Amino acid sequence: MANGSRRGALTHVSEDEEKQIRQWADQLVIPQSVLRFNTGSFTGFVDVRNVINIRGDVFPSQYAQNPDSILNARCALAHEYYGHMKHHPSKFPIGDWRDEFRASYRAAIDTPNLTSQERGMLMLDAFDRTKEAGIPVKLNAIARRYIYGIE
């Protein structure tokens, strides 16, 4: 995850946490074969290997307030798989706000079995990326539906 403070990236995922993450991946229809635990330096899609590294930062911060930092692990998995991996190769550089925006936006729309709250959090994260980049953007109808439950 690009911005915000999450649980420490160098924190190892325990065996129990790995089991839980694998269950969430199954629920979200993310293939187990793309997951790599406790490798790399942070949680994220590795385009040259076509895998998703999972580190301790897959879990949210208990103290931060920006959307990226408080996305739960299911949202983080959805962001990496449905947002980055499914849209590889990206026309944007790694870490570019547009790539991160698209990843959360598409994950909110495309990921099966997310709760409405998780979809709303991913959509908030997407539009927060534009704000961080200094780009004025109005919420579209899809974003308003996911964030506020209105058309």
Steps between C-alpha positions, in 0.01 A plus 500: 500500500648826389411770753414518865625309799383145540633231732875469449598355161789313658263328742463135407160351435450220755375152406157580644487830309605324181215249540254788547636688198473185288134465607436862404672444165269204436196711591616773259578247223871579504714200397723366776776446243570875471551557875850511649527542876783679682693573182594837358514817702126586506157376394450557131470367148837408348451544128821328388398180683123537474454431872374688803738524793326500837674659798379638833384822333207311348335581833375853576639749744311543824594866521496661155196666350555511123310239295812313382619444855170364630402271210459152640708208369219384269499843336879495475484161324228625266701817422807296407326225304196661333657845481863437409544140388186485284599827328860410432682639315406849610556802282594688817829472693502293819380715789345765274183641655302403186609137531407496870170678430409245234602209723266599783223616265500177297535285813190668647301419188646167384573299815240235579372452854611831651267661751343833413721660766814352339393628157443843651842501668674404175314775317595752770860388463485548122375857526737576787784423257381783274487737794854405607616569142330841504257404226147638549251225415128477568350171609318324218173309544681170563716654773200670665312168502789311663601772745164647599248244375336756272470543124 
